[in-house]
Structure formats: C-alpha cells, structure tokens
Amino acid sequence: MRTLVPPGVYAPQADTALLLESLARERLDRGARTLDLCTGTGVLAIAAARRGARATAADIAAAAVTAARRNARLRGCRVRVLRGDLAAPVVGERFDLVTANPPYVPAPEADPPRSGPARAWDAGHDGRLLLDRICLAAPGVLAPHGVLLLVQSSLSGVAATLDGLRAGGLRAQVVARRTQPYGPVMTARAAWFERRGLTAPGTRTEQLVVIRAVRAPVPGTAPSTPAGRAGPAPEDGAGPAPPLRPRET
C-alpha cells in the first residue's frame, strides 16, 4: 500500500528501512506500548501497530502529524499521533519500545531550519541537536526493560550517542550498520564535511547505524509487556529490507 508523503515530510528511505529491520527483530508482545519519535510519515509506528502494539507517534511538524494519521488509516491501523517537540506530548508516560529517526545531518547552519524540507534532516554543525536531546529524554520515557532503537549517521558521532545513553543508565550498543553512497544533499556538503574534519578527503559514503539501548529493570521487577528480545539484534543488519528507496540526503 502506498505511503502518503506531503511536501516537507521526510519520505521513508534507507535509514527508515534499517530501523524497520531492527524493529522486526525485537520481541513485541500484543499490547506493548510503543512510541515513535520524529515519526514523519508514521511508518515505524504503523509497523508496531500491525504487530498488535498500542502505538503512539509524535512529531513537531503539523504536516507530519497529518501524514502519519492518514497513513495509519490507509493501513487500517490504530495509531495515536501527537504533535509536539520530541517526548513533550507524552510526559509522564512510559513505553516498552521507542523508535527514533531524528534529523542528524551535520549542516553549515548552527540552528535547525524552521521550515522547508531541510527541517527533516539538518541538525546543526555536528548533527547532534536532536540526538543529544533524545539521549537525555530516553531514560524518562522507557519502562523498565524498555528498548530504544535509534538510527543515525556515522558523521554525527556514534560514540557520543552511546556515551550519552550510557550516562543515563541505559545499556547501549550498535546492532546494525549499512554503508550508503551520498545523496544530493550530502554530496553538496562533501567539501564542508572534509573542512570540518568529519570525513577523510574524497569520502562519498556514510555509514548508517542503529543503536539499541535498554533501560535496566528495577531490582525485583519483571516486564509487564516486554518489547525487547533476550539478547541484542545481530550487528550485520540481516533480514529482508522493505522496498524503500536509497537515502536522498
């Protein structure tokens, strides 16, 4: 079934596919509580809902909220779609599984765009404007035993994300990788990446990475609706890829 992608909403691409593959490897019991941050078209939340989860999706862009709601209806899925900044719409709630595909592309501008398509990928000089905030927010939205699946580029500091999540008390590791050629946006910034020291001269590929982080359980408790498998997903990212186009950024 087709996915509605209004102007200004991030279209599902290879990073979405890699995150979907990681999601498919997670144990997700019927009724598990899931949250998809920076949902865009809502495909991650829809994938969780189709497996019986009580799915919630959030995005700051009104167009994305509308798109996610329409796409959920097209697929006959019940997804609660909220508008707001990251986890602000779900303050006080806890989730068994959280997915996130935030803007993470390093950009010449220090501040994120307030409108336009670049709002879906530009994230400041180091690409970490949203990543750092998600690292801080994750412990507060995960239930005990809860799992976070986060996708980002190797250009935006994988070690910094791992350190940030671990500083919040989460067990974090890379569980999937995929090397992708630059799209038009990345190609146009290749020389800037090199001047910033983000890439070696001549680099025209980036590695997409999925990080899996787990909130340690409170001693003596057991998960009510476990979302995570017993061990980490394979790092090679094996599994069928959804029919999504290569990244265009």
N, C-alpha and C positions, 0 to 999 in steps of 0.2 A: 504494500500500500504506500502511496506517495506521501512525502513529508512536506507540509506547507512551510516555506521559508520566506517570510516577508522581508522587504528591504530593511537592512540594518540589523537583522538577526543572523547569528552565526550559523552557517549551514553545517550539518554533520560531515566531518571529514575524517582523515586517518587517525587523528588523536581521539576522536569520538569512538572510532572502531576499536582502537586499542583498549580504551576504557570499557567498552561493551564486552570485549573478550574477557577482561579481568572480572567484570561483574558476573559473567556467565559461569565462572569457575567458583564463585562464592556460594556457600550454602545459604539458602534464603528460605526460611520456613514461611508457610502461609500465615499471613497476618503480621509478619515482621514490619517494623516501622522503618521506612527509608526516606532519605532526604537527598535531593539533587540540587546542589548549589550552582549558580550561573547556568541555569537549565537551558537557555536558548530555545531550541525547538521542542525540548522536552523528551527527546528520545531515550535518555537514560532513565528517567522516571517512568516512562511508558514500559520499558523493558522490565523494570522491577514490578510494576503493577500487573503485567501479564503473567508474572510468576506468583501472583497472589499476595503481594506486599501491600501494605497500606502506604501508598506512595505520596510524598509531598515534593513539590518542586518550587524553587524560588529564583527570581531574577529581578534585577533593579530596573530593567527596561520594560516599558509598557508593551512594546511590540512583541517582545519575547514571551511575556505572560500570555498575551492573546494567542500567539502561535502555539504555545505549549497546550493551552486549553483546547484549541481546535484540533490539534493533532491527537490528543488523548481521546476526544470524542470520535474522531475518524476511526480510531482503532478499538472503540468500544471499551476503553479503559477508564477507571475511576482514578483520577489524579487530582489531589488538592494543589492548586497552583497559586502561589502568593507573590505579591510584588514587594520588594524591599532589598536592602543592602545586605548581601550575604545572609547570615543567620538571624538578622534582626527580626524577621517576621515570625520566627519560631522560638523566641526567648522563653526559657523555662521548659522546653520540650527536649526529650532525649530520643535518639534514633539508634537502631541496630545496625544500619548501614548508611553511610553518607558517601555520595559520589560528587566529584567536582572537576570541571574542565574550565578553569577560570582564564581570563586574559593573562598571558605570560610572556609575550614577545617583547624583548628589550626595544626601546624606542628613543629617538633623539630628544623627544619632549619629556620633561620630568613629570608632568601631570598627565593623567589619562584624559582622552577626549571626552567631551561632554555629550557629543552626538556623532552620528555617522558610523559607517561600518567598522572603522578602526577601534571603536569602543569595545568591540568584541575580542580584540587581541592585544592592543597596546597596553603596556603595564609599567611605564617609567623606564629610567635609564638601565636598570638591571633586570627588568621584567618581574619584579617581586612585589609590586604594590598590593596585589591580591593574595599572592602566595603566602607572604608573611602574616597577613591578617587571618587567613584560613588556618595556619599553624596555631595561632593564638586562640581561635574560636573552636577548633575541633574538640579539645577535651570537654568543653562545656555542652556540646550537642550530642556526644556519643554516650550511649548507655554502657554500663559495664559489659565487657566483652564486645562492644561495638567496633565496627570496622570502617575506616576511611579509605577510599580509593581516589587518588588524586593524580591527574595527568599533567605533565609539563614538559618543556623543552630542556635539553641539556645546557642551552645557552643561559638559562635563568637560575642556575645554581641548585643542582640536585642535592649537594651536600648541605647547603643552607636549609633546605626544606627538611631533610632528615634530622638535622640538629634541632630545628625549631619544633618539630613534632616530638622528638625525644625529650626536649626541655619541658614539654607539657605533660610528661609522664606516659607518653604513648610508645609502644614498640613499633618501630618503623623500619621498612626495608623496601628496596626496589624489587618488584615482582615481574615487570615486563619492560622490554625495550624494543624499539624499532627505529632504524635509520631511514630518514626521508630526505629526498632532494629538496632544496629550497623552492618555494613557490615565488610568485612575483614580488610580494612584499619583502620577504627575506632576501631575495636576490638584490633588490634595490638598496638594501641596507648592508650588504656584504662588506663593503669597504668600511663602513662605520663600525660594524662589529669588530673588524680587524684593528681599527684605530683604538677602540675601547679595550682591546685585549681579550675579547670574549671568544674569538676564534683565531686559529692559525691562518696565515696568509693563504689564499686560494681555496679556503673551505667553502663548499657549496652544499653541504648536507648538515642536518641536525639530527640528534637522537631524541625521539620521544620516549618518555619514561613514565611508567605508572608506579606510584609509591603506595604501599599498603601499610596502614598504621592501625594498631589495635589498642583500645583502652583496656588497661589491666583491670580485672574484676576486683570488687571489694572482697576482702577475705571472707570466706564462708558463704558466698552467694553463687548462684548459678544463673545463666542467661534465661530469661523468660521466653524470648523468641530469637534464638541465635541466628545471626546473619553470616558469621564467618565460618569457613571450613576449619578443620582441626589444625592444619598447617598452612604455610604460605603458598600462594599460587606459584606455578613454575615460572622461572625468570625468563624463559625463552619466548613467552607470549604465544605458545602453541594453541591451536584451536581455530575454527573457521572464522574468517573475517566477514563481517556484514558488508553488503555491497555499497560501500561508501567511497566517494572519490578521494584522491590524494589531497593533502593539505594544500591550500592555495596561498597561505601566508608565507 
